[in-house]
Amino acid sequence: MESRATMFCLLNSLDVNRGGMTKAALLQANLFAELGYETYILTFNFNPRYNTIIQQLIKQGKIDKRIKLLNMFESLSLTNRSTLQQKEIETIKRIEEFNAVLDKRAGFNAYRAYENGLYTTYINYDKENKVSFLDYFNEQRYRTKREEYDEYGYLRKVAYMDFELNKPRQKIYFDDKGQAYLSVWSNPKNGKTNRVNHFNSNGVLLSVHTNELDLKIKWVESIIKDYDYPVLVCDARTSDPVMMNVKLEKAIKIWRLHSNHVKPPYNVDGEIGVKIAPTLEAIDELDVALLLTESQKVDLEERFGKKDNIRVIPHYMKDFAFSSFKKADNLAVIISRFSTLKRIDHSIKAFKKVVNRIPKAKLEIWGLGNEEPNLRKLIKELDLQNHVFLKGYTNDPGKLYQKALFSVVTSKSEGFSLGILESMSNGSPMISYDINYGPRDLIINEETGFIIENGNIDQLSEKMIWMFENKKAALNMGKNAVKDMKERFNEQQYTDKWVDTIETAVKNKKAKLGVYAYK
């Protein structure tokens, strides 16, 4: 690349089963690597199973092998996980030797250990039956500390508890040799950090920080300082303060918004969201502010005025369905996070009316989230156990959409709705509430799906029934949807927009710094 830009994608964390924002951020990073940019993903959370998560993501093809993945805690610990061997945990060994009584906790892969009648330890195992953490208790049953272990049995973190509040006062992080590299002091009443101590591998105090944000900023600056034109791309709102406070003048800052910018009830002129407001107030400090829809760009510019640094790069699809895929009879599909924001209960309530009209109709709902118990309860209350099914997380949404006659979005708000794009790109027309943002930018009403009144469950059930009763028309809608998505949201358009955005940002940065010739 002529610009010699190096891409640094900032995410707070990574995990195997994540929703639309993380999925879009990984696709974006993969594209940078495919285009020949040296690409990094920087994460900031502590997770002793980080290495296993990364290996799973690579194995599933979600992360390009050319991408360099750096986690702040892993980086500061200087641990080389490729050299680690499984080791025995001393506490487990002692409990076994003492023949402690183990009482399994119902519904959990965990045990309470009693030594001569005294409750001393709570042992928690992961899905692979490896110890994930140990909680220790004193004679008064106050929790004194928690030890967290990696998948190899190495102690990675100890949190020392406030007895009364049962919250951490001090957290110590260890490398693979047992040497502390970080200690974090916090207020147990509010969880706020008030001191961070950074040590080297010999235990020498290197630096002291007043909060974790300062540590994150210094870490990012240490990573990017030797690159000519480091481009920071921030998709996660929790990482915005890090990017915005990086002080290196040559750093190029690209902010990408994946959600509505206003608080509920999401009125266009409503109050700006708490996590979004600080960055929007400082929007002129950004090299680029990226949005996913033209609709949101119009609304933001009406509110903040025309901005040269605001651009729109919608999501894209890499693969599109062929025209000859087989649809399951009478099946609708929803793929979504189970949260109140998504209002999946509306689809379930609407489906009660659908089943009264079409007894063979089925609705599969795929996903995970804390609303699952409430959704299961609703399905039972409406006697829909033979019609509505909660199916869990899927790594292959395209296959599910291809077999469905149609899909549904009932969210209160979206930033784009990757689900609409994925559904229609796989031949499944969409029924969506008329919300900000995404449906009006993606769906051609009555040609590739239906846009209906926000919150109107009766209208939702009517359109579901229409889809089931007019299967041939619904199939044609699906074919129209694939054609339209392929024309408007393909990889080449996405690539061209990103390349132009990066090259323009670097060009502008050079001009600002007075650099007119390449080194």
C-alpha positions in Angstrom: 0.0 0.0 0.0 1.3 3.4 -1.0 0.3 5.0 2.3 2.1 2.5 4.4 -0.8 2.6 6.8 -0.9 0.0 9.6 -4.3 -1.0 10.8 -5.0 -1.3 14.6 -8.5 -2.5 15.4 -9.6 -1.7 19.0 -12.0 -4.1 20.7 -12.5 -4.5 24.4 -12.7 -8.3 24.1 -13.1 -11.3 21.9 -15.1 -14.4 22.4 -16.3 -17.3 20.3 -20.1 -16.7 20.5 -20.6 -13.0 19.8 -23.2 -10.8 18.1 -23.3 -8.5 15.1 -20.8 -5.8 16.2 -17.9 -8.2 16.9 -18.7 -10.2 13.7 -18.6 -7.0 11.6 -15.4 -5.9 13.3 -13.7 -9.2 12.5 -14.9 -9.1 8.9 -13.5 -5.6 8.6 -10.1 -6.7 10.1 -10.0 -9.7 7.8 -10.5 -7.4 4.8 -7.6 -5.1 5.9 -5.3 -8.2 6.0 -6.5 -9.4 2.6 -5.8 -6.0 1.1 -2.2 -6.2 2.3 -2.3 -3.9 5.2 -0.4 -5.0 8.3 -3.3 -5.6 10.7 -3.6 -5.9 14.4 -6.5 -6.5 16.7 -5.9 -5.0 20.2 -8.1 -6.1 23.1 -8.1 -4.9 26.7 -10.0 -7.3 28.9 -8.5 -10.0 31.2 -9.4 -13.5 30.2 -7.2 -16.4 31.3 -8.6 -18.5 28.4 -7.7 -15.9 25.8 -5.4 -18.2 23.9 -8.0 -20.9 23.5 -10.6 -18.3 22.3 -8.2 -17.1 19.6 -7.4 -20.6 18.4 -11.2 -21.4 18.2 -11.9 -18.2 16.2 -9.0 -19.0 13.8 -10.2 -22.6 13.4 -13.7 -21.4 12.6 -12.4 -19.1 10.0 -13.5 -15.9 11.7 -10.0 -14.4 12.0 -7.5 -14.3 9.1 -4.2 -15.9 10.2 -2.3 -12.9 8.9 -3.8 -10.7 11.6 -1.7 -10.2 14.8 -3.8 -10.4 17.9 -2.5 -8.6 21.0 -4.2 -8.5 24.4 -3.0 -6.0 27.0 -2.8 -8.5 29.8 -1.1 -11.1 27.7 1.3 -8.6 26.3 2.2 -7.1 29.7 2.7 -10.6 31.2 5.3 -11.5 28.5 3.9 -15.0 28.5 4.7 -17.4 25.6 1.8 -19.8 25.8 3.3 -22.1 23.1 5.9 -23.3 25.7 3.4 -24.0 28.6 2.8 -27.5 29.9 -0.2 -28.7 32.0 0.6 -28.3 35.7 -1.1 -29.4 38.9 -2.9 -26.8 41.1 -1.6 -27.0 44.6 -4.9 -26.3 46.3 -6.6 -29.1 44.4 -3.7 -31.4 45.3 -4.1 -30.5 49.0 -7.8 -31.0 49.0 -7.4 -34.4 47.4 -4.7 -35.4 49.9 -6.8 -34.2 52.8 -9.8 -36.3 51.5 -12.0 -33.2 51.8 -15.7 -33.7 51.4 -16.9 -32.4 48.0 -20.5 -31.2 47.7 -21.6 -30.6 44.1 -23.6 -27.4 43.5 -26.8 -28.2 41.7 -26.9 -26.9 38.1 -23.2 -25.9 38.1 -19.9 -27.6 37.3 -18.7 -26.6 40.8 -18.1 -28.1 44.2 -17.9 -26.9 47.8 -15.0 -28.4 49.7 -15.2 -29.1 53.4 -12.1 -29.9 55.4 -13.0 -31.6 58.7 -16.4 -30.0 58.5 -15.1 -26.5 57.7 -16.1 -24.9 54.4 -12.8 -23.7 52.9 -13.0 -23.6 49.2 -15.4 -23.3 46.2 -14.1 -25.0 43.1 -15.4 -24.0 39.7 -14.6 -26.0 36.5 -15.0 -25.0 32.9 -16.7 -27.0 30.1 -13.5 -29.0 29.6 -13.5 -29.9 33.4 -10.5 -27.7 34.0 -10.4 -25.5 37.1 -11.3 -21.9 36.1 -11.4 -20.3 39.6 -11.2 -21.1 43.3 -12.9 -19.1 46.0 -11.4 -19.2 49.6 -13.4 -18.7 52.8 -12.4 -18.0 56.4 -14.0 -19.5 59.5 -16.8 -16.9 59.5 -17.6 -17.9 55.8 -16.4 -14.5 54.5 -14.8 -14.9 51.0 -11.2 -13.8 51.4 -9.9 -14.2 47.8 -10.5 -15.6 44.3 -7.8 -17.3 42.3 -8.3 -17.6 38.5 -6.4 -20.1 36.4 -5.7 -20.5 32.7 -6.3 -23.7 30.7 -2.9 -25.1 31.6 -3.4 -24.7 35.4 -1.3 -21.6 35.8 -2.4 -19.0 38.4 -3.2 -15.8 36.4 -5.1 -13.6 38.9 -5.9 -13.2 42.6 -8.6 -10.9 43.8 -8.5 -10.1 47.5 -11.9 -9.3 48.9 -13.5 -6.8 51.2 -15.1 -9.1 53.8 -18.3 -7.1 54.3 -19.0 -6.1 50.6 -17.6 -9.3 49.0 -16.0 -7.1 46.3 -12.3 -6.9 45.3 -10.0 -4.4 47.1 -6.9 -5.5 45.3 -6.2 -7.6 42.2 -2.8 -9.2 41.4 -2.0 -10.5 37.9 0.7 -13.1 37.4 3.0 -14.3 34.6 3.7 -18.0 33.9 6.6 -17.9 36.4 4.3 -16.7 39.2 5.7 -13.2 39.2 3.2 -10.3 39.6 3.2 -7.9 36.6 0.2 -5.8 37.7 -1.6 -4.9 40.9 -4.8 -3.0 40.8 -6.4 -1.3 43.8 -10.1 -0.6 43.7 -12.8 0.9 45.9 -15.2 -2.1 46.8 -18.1 0.3 47.2 -18.2 1.4 43.6 -15.7 -0.8 41.8 -13.6 2.1 40.6 -9.8 1.7 40.2 -7.7 4.2 42.1 -4.2 2.8 41.5 -2.5 0.5 39.0 1.1 -0.7 39.6 3.1 -2.1 36.7 6.1 -4.4 37.5 8.7 -5.9 35.3 9.7 -9.6 35.3 12.1 -9.0 38.2 9.5 -7.4 40.4 10.8 -3.8 39.8 8.0 -1.2 39.8 8.0 0.4 36.3 5.1 2.7 36.5 2.1 3.8 38.5 -1.3 4.8 37.0 -4.3 6.4 38.6 -6.7 4.3 36.6 -6.9 1.5 34.1 -7.7 3.9 31.2 -4.3 5.5 31.6 -2.7 2.1 31.5 -4.6 1.2 28.3 -3.6 4.4 26.6 0.1 4.0 27.5 0.0 0.4 26.2 -1.6 1.3 22.9 0.9 4.1 22.4 3.8 1.7 23.1 2.4 -0.6 20.4 1.9 2.0 17.7 4.7 4.5 18.3 7.2 3.0 15.8 4.8 2.9 12.8 4.7 5.7 10.2 0.9 6.0 9.9 -0.9 3.9 12.6 -4.6 3.9 11.8 -6.8 3.2 14.9 -10.2 1.8 14.1 -12.6 1.7 17.1 -15.8 -0.3 16.9 -16.4 -0.8 20.6 -17.7 2.1 22.7 -15.9 0.9 25.8 -12.6 1.4 23.8 -13.5 4.9 22.6 -11.9 6.7 25.6 -8.6 4.8 24.8 -8.5 5.9 21.2 -9.6 9.5 21.9 -6.9 10.0 24.5 -4.0 8.6 22.5 -1.6 11.5 22.3 0.6 10.5 19.3 0.1 13.2 16.7 0.7 10.8 13.8 -2.1 8.4 14.9 -5.1 8.4 12.6 -8.4 7.9 14.4 -11.4 6.2 12.7 -14.5 5.8 14.8 -17.2 3.4 13.7 -20.7 3.6 15.1 -22.8 0.4 15.1 -25.9 1.6 17.0 -28.4 4.4 17.3 -26.8 7.5 18.7 -29.8 8.5 20.9 -31.2 7.0 24.1 -34.6 5.2 24.3 -37.2 5.7 23.1 -34.9 6.5 20.2 -36.5 9.7 19.0 -34.4 11.5 16.3 -34.0 14.6 18.5 -33.6 12.5 21.7 -30.8 12.7 24.2 -27.5 11.3 23.0 -26.4 8.0 24.5 -24.1 8.1 27.5 -21.3 6.1 25.9 -21.6 7.9 22.5 -21.9 11.5 23.7 -18.3 12.2 24.6 -17.0 11.1 21.1 -19.7 13.0 19.2 -18.9 16.1 21.3 -15.3 15.7 20.1 -16.2 14.6 16.6 -13.9 17.3 15.0 -10.9 15.5 16.6 -11.6 12.4 14.6 -10.0 11.8 11.3 -13.1 9.9 10.2 -16.4 9.2 11.8 -18.0 6.1 10.1 -21.7 5.4 10.0 -23.5 2.4 8.6 -26.5 4.1 6.9 -27.1 7.3 5.0 -30.2 7.8 7.1 -28.2 8.2 10.3 -25.7 10.5 8.5 -28.6 12.8 7.6 -29.9 12.8 11.2 -26.5 13.5 12.7 -25.7 16.3 10.3 -29.1 17.9 10.9 -28.1 17.9 14.6 -24.4 18.7 14.5 -24.0 20.4 11.1 -22.2 19.2 8.0 -19.0 17.4 8.7 -16.3 16.6 6.2 -15.1 13.7 8.3 -18.4 11.8 8.4 -18.6 8.9 5.9 -20.9 5.9 5.4 -19.6 2.4 4.9 -22.4 -0.1 5.3 -21.8 -3.8 6.1 -21.4 -6.2 3.2 -21.8 -9.8 2.3 -19.0 -11.9 1.0 -21.2 -14.7 -0.3 -24.8 -14.7 -1.7 -27.2 -17.6 -2.0 -27.9 -19.3 -5.3 -31.4 -19.0 -6.8 -32.1 -22.8 -6.4 -32.1 -23.5 -2.7 -34.7 -25.6 -1.0 -37.1 -23.9 1.5 -38.5 -25.8 4.5 -42.3 -25.9 4.5 -44.0 -23.3 6.7 -40.8 -22.2 8.5 -39.8 -18.7 9.7 -36.4 -18.0 11.3 -35.1 -15.3 13.7 -31.4 -15.0 14.5 -30.8 -12.5 17.3 -29.4 -11.8 20.7 -32.0 -12.6 23.4 -32.3 -9.1 24.9 -35.2 -6.7 25.7 -33.8 -4.4 22.9 -34.7 -7.1 20.3 -38.3 -7.5 21.5 -38.4 -11.2 20.4 -41.6 -11.5 22.5 -43.4 -9.5 19.9 -42.7 -12.2 17.3 -43.8 -15.0 19.7 -47.1 -13.1 20.5 -47.7 -12.5 16.8 -47.1 -16.2 16.0 -50.0 -17.2 18.3 -52.3 -15.6 15.8 -50.3 -17.2 12.9 -50.8 -20.7 14.3 -54.5 -20.2 14.8 -54.7 -19.6 11.0 -51.9 -21.9 9.9 -51.6 -24.8 12.3 -48.4 -26.2 10.6 -46.4 -23.0 10.9 -43.1 -23.2 12.7 -40.8 -20.4 14.1 -37.1 -21.2 15.0 -35.4 -18.6 17.1 -31.6 -18.8 17.2 -29.4 -17.0 19.7 -28.4 -16.5 23.3 -29.0 -13.9 26.0 -30.5 -13.2 29.4 -34.1 -13.0 28.1 -34.1 -16.7 27.3 -36.0 -17.7 30.5 -38.7 -15.1 29.8 -39.1 -16.2 26.2 -39.4 -19.9 27.2 -42.1 -18.9 29.8 -44.0 -16.9 27.2 -43.9 -19.8 24.7 -45.3 -22.1 27.4 -48.0 -19.5 28.4 -49.2 -19.2 24.8 -49.1 -23.0 24.3 -46.7 -22.7 21.4 -44.2 -25.5 22.4 -44.9 -27.3 19.2 -44.6 -24.2 17.0 -41.9 -21.9 18.4 -38.4 -23.3 19.2 -35.4 -21.7 20.9 -32.4 -23.3 19.2 -29.3 -21.8 20.7 -26.3 -20.1 19.1 -25.4 -20.8 15.4 -22.1 -20.3 13.6 -23.9 -20.8 10.2 -26.7 -18.2 9.9 -26.7 -18.4 6.1 -27.7 -22.0 6.1 -30.6 -21.3 8.4 -31.9 -18.3 6.4 -31.7 -20.3 3.2 -34.2 -22.8 4.5 -36.6 -20.2 5.9 -39.5 -18.8 4.0 -38.9 -15.4 5.7 -37.3 -13.8 8.8 -38.4 -11.1 11.3 -36.8 -8.1 13.0 -38.7 -6.5 15.9 -35.9 -4.5 17.6 -36.5 -1.2 19.3 -33.5 0.2 17.5 -30.5 -0.9 15.3 -27.4 0.7 13.9 -27.8 -1.2 10.6 -29.2 -4.8 11.3 -26.7 -7.2 10.0 -29.4 -9.8 10.4 -31.5 -8.1 7.7 -28.5 -8.1 5.3 -27.7 -11.8 6.0 -31.3 -12.9 5.7 -32.0 -11.2 2.4 -28.6 -12.2 1.0 -29.6 -15.8 1.6 -33.0 -15.6 -0.1 -35.1 -15.0 3.0 -37.3 -11.8 2.7 -37.6 -9.7 5.8 -40.5 -8.4 7.9 -39.3 -5.5 10.0 -40.6 -2.8 12.2 -40.0 0.7 10.9 -37.1 1.7 13.2 -33.9 3.6 13.1 -31.6 2.5 11.6 -31.4 -0.1 8.8 -34.7 -1.3 7.6 -35.5 1.6 5.3 -31.9 1.5 3.9 -32.0 -2.3 3.2 -35.6 -3.4 2.5 -37.6 -2.3 -0.6 -41.0 -2.5 0.8 -43.3 -5.1 -0.8 -40.5 -6.1 -3.2 -37.8 -7.7 -0.9 -39.8 -7.7 2.3 -42.2 -5.7 4.4 -41.6 -2.6 6.6 -44.4 -2.3 9.1 -45.5 0.1 11.9 -43.1 0.0 14.8 -44.6 -2.1 17.6 -47.7 -3.2 15.8 -48.0 -6.9 16.7 -51.3 -7.3 14.8 -49.7 -6.0 11.6 -46.7 -8.3 12.2 -48.9 -11.4 12.5 -50.8 -10.3 9.3 -47.6 -10.1 7.3 -46.4 -13.4 8.7 -49.7 -15.1 7.6 -49.4 -13.4 4.2 -45.9 -14.9 3.7 -47.1 -18.4 4.6 -50.2 -18.2 2.5 -48.5 -16.7 -0.5 -45.4 -19.0 -0.6 -44.7 -18.4 -4.3 -44.7 -14.6 -3.9 -42.6 -14.9 -0.8 -40.0 -17.0 -2.8 -39.9 -14.3 -5.5 -39.4 -11.7 -2.8 -36.4 -13.8 -1.6 -34.9 -13.9 -5.1 -35.4 -10.1 -5.5 -33.7 -9.6 -2.1 -30.6 -11.6 -3.1 -30.3 -9.7 -6.4 -30.7 -6.3 -4.6 -28.2 -7.1 -1.8 -25.7 -8.4 -4.3 -25.9 -5.1 -6.2 -25.8 -2.7 -3.2 -23.9 -4.5 -0.5 -21.1 -6.5 -2.2 -17.5 -6.9 -1.1 -16.1 -4.8 -3.9 -18.1 -1.7 -3.0 -17.1 -2.2 0.7 -13.5 -2.6 -0.2 -13.4 0.5 -2.5 -15.0 2.6 0.3 -12.6 1.4 2.9 -9.5 1.9 0.7 -10.6 5.4 -0.2 -11.3 6.2 3.5 -7.9 5.0 4.6 -5.9 6.6 1.8 -7.7 9.9 2.2 -7.2 9.9 6.0 -3.5 9.2 5.6 -3.2 11.9 2.9 -4.9 14.4 5.2 -2.7 13.5 8.1 0.4 14.0 6.1 -0.8 17.4 5.0 -1.6 18.3 8.6 1.9 17.2 9.7 3.6 18.9 6.8 4.7 15.7 5.2 4.6 15.9 1.4 7.0 13.2 0.4 7.2 9.5 1.3 10.1 8.4 3.4 
